[in-house]
Amino acid sequence: MGNTIILSADSTCDLSPEMLEKYHITCLPLYITFGETSYRDGVEITPDELYKKVAEDGVMPKTSAISVGDFLEYFEKLLQEADQVVHFTLSSGLSCTYQNACLAAEDFPGKVFIVDSLNLSTGEALTLLNAAELLAGGASAEEIVEKSKAYAEKVDASFIVDNLEFLRKGGRCSALSALGANLLSIKPCIEVSGGKMDVGKKYRGKFKAVLQKYVEERLSAGDIDTKRIFVTHAGCADDVVNSVYQAVVDTGMFSEVLLTRAGCTISSHCGPDTLGILFAHN
């Protein structure tokens, strides 16, 4: 029997339990904190429960990175089942989870490898699924790490935010900016670039119509890897989600169009009416 490798990620990859099982990926949750109480993302709290708590208590959640201690315990457990672990994290530009994972990996030289996804949500998942295919093809841990780092640079991740209330309450945009955007029906496109989030194009109009325009423009970029694309939302109305999903399917560009819902870590920052398409370039 050859060397066995486990692929692992933090909960911000936003893959469903079914997809994690399909690709044999293990997952370690980040923490969502309300006041003095912490919950494990996706294990002890769901996005809908998070939104309910915000509505009822008026308190915004905070997100916490996975600690070095949590990683040490986690990696030790995985290495009882396999020879090596390749673990993918939320972008190092957005959280100290990557740095904590690297510190823990130092205790397992040659056995635990950490990959900075340079992304969040299913932008991270794209690199992860590509790695799962490399592993299925017989790649070594070192090869998976090297090719995943190159692939992560090609991921195109963005999303449209309908209402800036969560961003405002979380201190990520001013009350004045939020008010102005809402009055003018401005829907900003948040883009991940160089492992960090930036505001891209600012659309104007109704959310559903803006999303159609956004999809059309993002997919006209050229040199797109047509293997798969994610349509990921943070709790939008079904008709909104379905209209975007259908618009992507109707392009006929992609072999696989995956519809996913963002977990608590992502949802706590952007709020419910947020939707994005995430794919890679060649």
BELCOR-V121403 format. One record per backbone hydrogen bond with DSSP energy under -1.0 kcal/mol. NH is the residue of the N-H (numbers start at 0). CO is the residue of the C=O. Records with the same first field share a line. If there is no record, write none. Layout:
NH = CO ; CO
//
This chain:
5 = 83
7 = 85
8 = 25
9 = 87
10 = 27
12 = 9
13 = 10
19 = 15
20 = 16
21 = 17
22 = 18
23 = 20
24 = 19
25 = 6
27 = 8
30 = 63
31 = 38
32 = 61
33 = 36
36 = 33
38 = 31
40 = 29
41 = 44
42 = 39
43 = 39
49 = 45
50 = 46
51 = 47
52 = 48
53 = 49
54 = 50
55 = 51
56 = 52
57 = 53
61 = 32
63 = 30
70 = 66
71 = 67
72 = 68
73 = 69
74 = 70
75 = 71
76 = 72
77 = 73
78 = 74
79 = 76
80 = 77
81 = 77
82 = 3
83 = 3
84 = 110
85 = 5
86 = 112
87 = 7
88 = 114
90 = 118
93 = 90
94 = 90
99 = 95
100 = 96
101 = 97
102 = 98
103 = 99
104 = 100
105 = 101
106 = 103
107 = 104
110 = 107
111 = 107
112 = 84
114 = 86
116 = 88
122 = 119
123 = 120
124 = 120
125 = 121
127 = 123
128 = 124
129 = 125
130 = 126
131 = 127
132 = 128
133 = 129
134 = 130
135 = 131
136 = 132
137 = 134
138 = 133
143 = 139
144 = 140
145 = 141
146 = 142
147 = 143
148 = 144
149 = 145
150 = 146
151 = 147
153 = 150
155 = 278
158 = 189
159 = 274
160 = 187
161 = 272
167 = 163
168 = 164
169 = 165
170 = 167
171 = 166
177 = 173
178 = 174
179 = 175
180 = 176
181 = 177
182 = 178
183 = 179
185 = 180
186 = 202
188 = 200
189 = 158
190 = 197
191 = 156
192 = 195
195 = 192
197 = 190
199 = 188
202 = 186
204 = 184
209 = 205
210 = 206
211 = 207
212 = 208
213 = 209
214 = 210
215 = 211
216 = 212
217 = 213
218 = 214
219 = 216
224 = 279
228 = 255
229 = 277
230 = 257
231 = 275
232 = 259
233 = 273
240 = 236
241 = 237
242 = 238
243 = 239
244 = 240
245 = 241
246 = 242
247 = 243
248 = 244
249 = 245
251 = 248
254 = 225
257 = 228
259 = 230
261 = 232
266 = 262
267 = 263
268 = 265
269 = 265
270 = 266
273 = 271
274 = 159
275 = 231
277 = 229
278 = 155
280 = 153
281 = 222
//
